[in-house]
Amino acid sequence: MSVVRSVNNWIAYRRTVAELGRLDRRALQDIGITRDEIHAFARTTATR
């Protein structure tokens, strides 16, 4: 994996964590994740 791709994945991961972290419990429940699952969800989506 190139350095640029790694950096872009890291940026996408941090952005996803930040955006999901701003949501309340109910909004997270609507999309099917819990607060405990935010980091795992961000990891899987950032590498797509």
N, C-alpha and C positions, 0 to 999 in steps of 0.2 A: 504494500500500500504506500502510496506516495506521501510525502510530508504535507503537501497541500491538501490532499484528501483527508488526512488525519486531522489537520487543523479545522477544516470545514466540518467534519463530523463532530469535533469537540464543541465548536460554536453552535451547531444545531442542537447538540445535547444540552448545553447550558441554556439556550433559548427556550427549549421545550420544558426544562425543569422550572425555569422562571415563570413561564406562562401558566403552566399547570399549578404551580405553587400559589399563584394569585387567585385561583378558583376556590370557592367554598366547597364544603363537603357535599352539598346537594348537587352542584354542577359537576363535580367529579363523579358522583354516583350516576348522573345522567349519561355520562360517556363510558361508564362501566369500569372505572378504576377507583382505588382508594388512595388516600394520601401516602400510605406505605408503599404503594406500587409505582409512584411517580418516577423514581430513578430508573427502575427496571424498564418501564415503558419508554422513557426517554432514550435509554441505551439502544433498545431495539429499533426505534423509529429513526434515530440519528444515523444509523449505518445503512439505511435503505437508499 
